[in-house]
Amino acid sequence: MVNLIENALKFLGDQPDPILRIGMDMKEETPVFFVQDNGIGIDPRYLERIFNLFERLDASTPGTGVGLTIVRRIIEIHGGRIWAESEGPGKGTTFRFTLPAVQEERG
């Protein structure tokens, strides 16, 4: 979650009215968590590519290109899924992810 929030803040650009939303929607019985911003956005053709190791769409932006790869791996190890949504440059970005509910054993 920290990486997604830091990325949202880093890519707000020079937005005069920055917005960062963090929350959860329920899709049937599965919670879908999200981090949403109104920043620089991402061209839709790169939405999957940004999760690749060492992938940086803008080489002038600080970072190593491993953050989203690590986030995806952590979520997948726990049985979840992550994806990004953006209508394109200047339209902001939403990262959504799922994590399965933990079932408590009753004795």
C-alpha positions, 0 to 999 in steps of 0.5 A: 500500500505504501508503494502505491501511495508514494507512486500516486504522490510522485506522479501527481505532476503539477496538478493545481488541485491534487486528489488522492483517494484510498478505499475499498469497493465490494465486488460481490463478496470480494473486497477490491482495494484502490489507490486513485489519483488525478495525476499525470495518468498512463497511456492505456497501452502501457498499463500492464507493462508498468508491472515489469521489472525495471520498467520505467515509462519516464527515465527522468523520474526517480526510482528503480523500476522495481516497486510495482513488480514487488507490489504485484509479487506480494499480492500474488503470493497472498492469492490476490491480483493487482491491475492499473486503470487510466484513461490516458495522459493527464487523466489520473490513475487507479491501482486496484487489488484484491486479497482473499479473505482469511478464514479463521479455523474454529476448534 
